[in-house]
Amino acid sequence: MKDLVRSQCTILFEEPFWIGLFEKWEENCYSVCRVVFGKEPTSSEIYEWMLACYGKLSFKETQRSERPLVKKLSPKKLKKQITR
């Protein structure tokens, strides 16, 4: 059976550039890679870039050995927190 790999890309503005934060979770390993885009990329530019360059990224492992726990809130609870 193949190992499951989960990955996530977050695009954010870190003055003065837009960056992409690529995270990858494997069996007991968490690794991350930061890419500087410069100007704000469009969704299609990000998609094309990922098709061309994702395999060439050099991920760096961190000390974390487990996947981060993502606590999902119910829509009602989220709405209640927003109104506070």
N, C-alpha and C positions, 0 to 999 in steps of 0.2 A: 504494500500500500504506500502511495506517495505521501510525503509530508505536506501538510497544509501550510500555505504561505498567505498571509494577509498583508496588504499594503494600503497606504493612504497617502494622498497628496493634498497639501494645504498651501494655498497661494495667499501671501499676505504682504502688506506694505511695511517695509522697514526702511525708514527714511535714509537716503533718497531713492532707494530702488525697490522694485517688486521682487520678492524671492519665492521660491518653491521649496517647501519642506517635505521631503519624501521619507516616509517611515515604513519599515518592513518588520513584520513579526513572523518568525519561523518557530519551530518546535519550542526551544527554550532560549531563544535569542531575539533581541530587539536591536535593530540597527537603523541609522538615520543618515540622510544626505541632504545638504543644503545647496540650492542652485540659485544663482542670481540671474534674473531675467532682464533687468533694466527697466524699460517702460512697461506699463500695464499690459500683460498679454491677454488676448481674447481666448475664449474657450476653444476655438478651432486651432489657434496657434499652440495652445498647451497640448491638445490632442496630437497634433502633428509632431510636436517636439518629443512627446512621450513615445510615439511609435518609432522615431528615429534614434533617440538617445537614451531611453530608459535602461537598456541593457549595458550601457557604458558607464553608468553611475557607480561611483566608489562609495559604498555604504560603510559607515563606521559603527562598530558595535559599541554599545554602552554597557554600563555595569548592571543594568536591569536584566534579570533572568526570567521574569514573567511578563506576560502580556499585561498592559495597564488595564485596570478595571474601569469600564465605562458604565457609569450608572445612568440608566435611561429613566427619565421621568415620564409619568403619565401626562397626557395633554391637560387634564384638569389641574394637576399639581403644578405644572409649568405655568399655566394661566394664572393660578393663584400667586405664584412667586413673582410674576411680572407685574401684577397689579399692586403688590406691596411696595 
